[in-house]
Amino acid sequence: MARAAVSGRLIAGPRPWLVATIKTTTDETSAARTLVLDVPGWPGHLPGQHADVRLTAEDGYSAQRSYSIASAPETGRLEFTVQRLDDGEVSPYLAGIAEPGDQFDLRGPIGGWFTWSPSPESTQPLLLLAGGSGVVPLMSMIRAHGAARSEVPVGLIYSVRSPSDVIYASELSERTLSSPLTVHYQYTRSARPGARPGRIDAATIAKLAPPPAARPAIFVCGPSGFVEAATSLLIDAGHPAATIKTERFGPTGT
Ligand SMILES: Cc1cc2nc3c(=O)[nH]c(=O)nc-3n(C[C@H](O)[C@H](O)[C@H](O)COP(=O)(O)OP(=O)(O)OC[C@H]3O[C@@H](n4cnc5c(N)ncnc54)[C@H](O)[C@@H]3O)c2cc1C
């Protein structure tokens, strides 16, 4: 009993800060970059979890932000994908200036609610809704699904400004050919020729989401406004709130 209580505290307690070294960087779009990290002591993660990143200047000033883990646990690699906000403090460094060999503090993994792992016993379909860089933790789930060769159907509805802003475009395209993954892009500002830009609406959900009777496990991630709108549409379509898990990327309070 005492032993269980202690191990529970160790799991739930704050994680120590570790030193992350950038191994490689890859530009996913003109504003989003993937960082592959080497983090000695990293305890592993579940798809959907995130970590805290802390940058410290020479004068001691430090800034801390959360970033979702993009890689699947099975690869043994730790990857983040950061979308640059031009007026931001941390993302312009991570998505633009940082180079292989650079180091920063990292703490995690964090979050036990917004997670999904493949299970051989489960046939429950997976429905993922991403707004912009909200695709990052959902990609970890898609990668874990692929690594486990899961037969569970996965649908990704990805709201993004334009085709050139799609993160992981070629990998997603390849995975639709090799696994039971379907991807629908909802372009909000400029679409491909012949298609009209617009937001996800009730018709999108009716056409692309599994019916509520199939009880899909649903994960929604992105800016707060996107998460709220998508969740309302899902509930209006008859999906029980208890089946919908959300993660908001926006600044605190929005
Ligand atoms: C759990 C969690 C996971 C996250 N995972 C990722 C991830 O995988 N990839 C990623 O790129 N970001 C992710 N974020 C967002 C990230 O933590 C930062 O908020 C983001 O990188 C902006 O930081 P910044 O220092 O550049 O901007 P700041 O200096 O904090 O803000 C600059 C301006 O942008 C606004 N702003 C801040 N954050 C956002 C935002 N997310 N969307 C729109 N406007 C914003 C601010 O209000 C301000 O006006 C995640 C956030 C959370 C809470």
The ligand as an SDF file (V2000), in Angstrom:
LIG
                    3D

 53 58  0  0  0  0  0  0  0  0999 V2000
   -0.2830   21.8110  -24.4740 C   0  0  0  0  0  0  0  0  0  0  0  0
    0.2590   22.7180  -25.5680 C   0  0  0  0  0  0  0  0  0  0  0  0
    0.9340   22.1410  -26.6390 C   0  0  0  0  0  0  0  0  0  0  0  0
    1.4270   22.9600  -27.6650 C   0  0  0  0  0  0  0  0  0  0  0  0
    2.0520   22.3590  -28.7230 N   0  0  0  0  0  0  0  0  0  0  0  0
    2.5020   23.1240  -29.7440 C   0  0  0  0  0  0  0  0  0  0  0  0
    3.1250   22.5100  -30.8780 C   0  0  0  0  0  0  0  0  0  0  0  0
    3.2730   21.2850  -30.9680 O   0  0  0  0  0  0  0  0  0  0  0  0
    3.5730   23.3340  -31.8620 N   0  0  0  0  0  0  0  0  0  0  0  0
    3.4250   24.7010  -31.8000 C   0  0  0  0  0  0  0  0  0  0  0  0
    3.8710   25.4000  -32.7390 O   0  0  0  0  0  0  0  0  0  0  0  0
    2.8420   25.3020  -30.7350 N   0  0  0  0  0  0  0  0  0  0  0  0
    2.3920   24.5490  -29.7060 C   0  0  0  0  0  0  0  0  0  0  0  0
    1.8120   25.1430  -28.6140 N   0  0  0  0  0  0  0  0  0  0  0  0
    1.8230   26.6280  -28.5340 C   0  0  0  0  0  0  0  0  0  0  0  0
    3.1420   27.0860  -27.8740 C   0  0  0  0  0  0  0  0  0  0  0  0
    3.1420   26.6950  -26.4970 O   0  0  0  0  0  0  0  0  0  0  0  0
    3.3170   28.6100  -27.8890 C   0  0  0  0  0  0  0  0  0  0  0  0
    2.1480   29.2100  -27.3780 O   0  0  0  0  0  0  0  0  0  0  0  0
    3.5950   29.1410  -29.2810 C   0  0  0  0  0  0  0  0  0  0  0  0
    4.7710   28.5380  -29.8420 O   0  0  0  0  0  0  0  0  0  0  0  0
    3.7770   30.6650  -29.2290 C   0  0  0  0  0  0  0  0  0  0  0  0
    4.8450   30.9750  -28.3930 O   0  0  0  0  0  0  0  0  0  0  0  0
    5.7090   32.3070  -28.6400 P   0  0  0  0  0  0  0  0  0  0  0  0
    6.5850   32.4860  -27.4510 O   0  0  0  0  0  0  0  0  0  0  0  0
    6.3560   32.2820  -29.9750 O   0  0  0  0  0  0  0  0  0  0  0  0
    4.5970   33.4390  -28.6900 O   0  0  0  0  0  0  0  0  0  0  0  0
    4.2100   34.4600  -27.5040 P   0  0  0  0  0  0  0  0  0  0  0  0
    5.3380   35.4170  -27.3110 O   0  0  0  0  0  0  0  0  0  0  0  0
    3.7530   33.6560  -26.3220 O   0  0  0  0  0  0  0  0  0  0  0  0
    2.9510   35.1670  -28.1190 O   0  0  0  0  0  0  0  0  0  0  0  0
    3.0730   36.0280  -29.2660 C   0  0  0  0  0  0  0  0  0  0  0  0
    1.6990   36.4140  -29.7640 C   0  0  0  0  0  0  0  0  0  0  0  0
    1.0150   35.2770  -30.2920 O   0  0  0  0  0  0  0  0  0  0  0  0
   -0.1600   34.9850  -29.5320 C   0  0  0  0  0  0  0  0  0  0  0  0
   -0.1300   33.5050  -29.3820 N   0  0  0  0  0  0  0  0  0  0  0  0
    0.5840   32.7920  -28.4930 C   0  0  0  0  0  0  0  0  0  0  0  0
    0.3970   31.4700  -28.6960 N   0  0  0  0  0  0  0  0  0  0  0  0
   -0.4320   31.3580  -29.7470 C   0  0  0  0  0  0  0  0  0  0  0  0
   -0.9800   30.2760  -30.4620 C   0  0  0  0  0  0  0  0  0  0  0  0
   -0.7130   28.9930  -30.1230 N   0  0  0  0  0  0  0  0  0  0  0  0
   -1.7880   30.5420  -31.5080 N   0  0  0  0  0  0  0  0  0  0  0  0
   -2.0600   31.8020  -31.8770 C   0  0  0  0  0  0  0  0  0  0  0  0
   -1.5710   32.8920  -31.2430 N   0  0  0  0  0  0  0  0  0  0  0  0
   -0.7710   32.6740  -30.1990 C   0  0  0  0  0  0  0  0  0  0  0  0
    0.0070   35.7330  -28.2290 C   0  0  0  0  0  0  0  0  0  0  0  0
   -1.2400   36.1140  -27.6810 O   0  0  0  0  0  0  0  0  0  0  0  0
    0.7960   36.9490  -28.6730 C   0  0  0  0  0  0  0  0  0  0  0  0
   -0.0440   37.9060  -29.2750 O   0  0  0  0  0  0  0  0  0  0  0  0
    1.2890   24.3640  -27.6040 C   0  0  0  0  0  0  0  0  0  0  0  0
    0.6040   24.9170  -26.5090 C   0  0  0  0  0  0  0  0  0  0  0  0
    0.0880   24.1220  -25.5180 C   0  0  0  0  0  0  0  0  0  0  0  0
   -0.6280   24.7600  -24.3530 C   0  0  0  0  0  0  0  0  0  0  0  0
  1  2  1  0
  2  3  1  0
  2 52  2  0
  3  4  2  0
  4  5  1  0
  4 50  1  0
  5  6  2  0
  6  7  1  0
  6 13  1  0
  7  8  2  0
  7  9  1  0
  9 10  1  0
 10 11  2  0
 10 12  1  0
 12 13  2  0
 13 14  1  0
 14 15  1  0
 14 50  1  0
 15 16  1  0
 16 17  1  0
 16 18  1  0
 18 19  1  0
 18 20  1  0
 20 21  1  0
 20 22  1  0
 22 23  1  0
 23 24  1  0
 24 25  2  0
 24 26  1  0
 24 27  1  0
 27 28  1  0
 28 29  2  0
 28 30  1  0
 28 31  1  0
 31 32  1  0
 32 33  1  0
 33 34  1  0
 33 48  1  0
 34 35  1  0
 35 36  1  0
 35 46  1  0
 36 37  1  0
 36 45  1  0
 37 38  2  0
 38 39  1  0
 39 40  1  0
 39 45  2  0
 40 41  1  0
 40 42  2  0
 42 43  1  0
 43 44  2  0
 44 45  1  0
 46 47  1  0
 46 48  1  0
 48 49  1  0
 50 51  2  0
 51 52  1  0
 52 53  1  0
M  END
$$$$
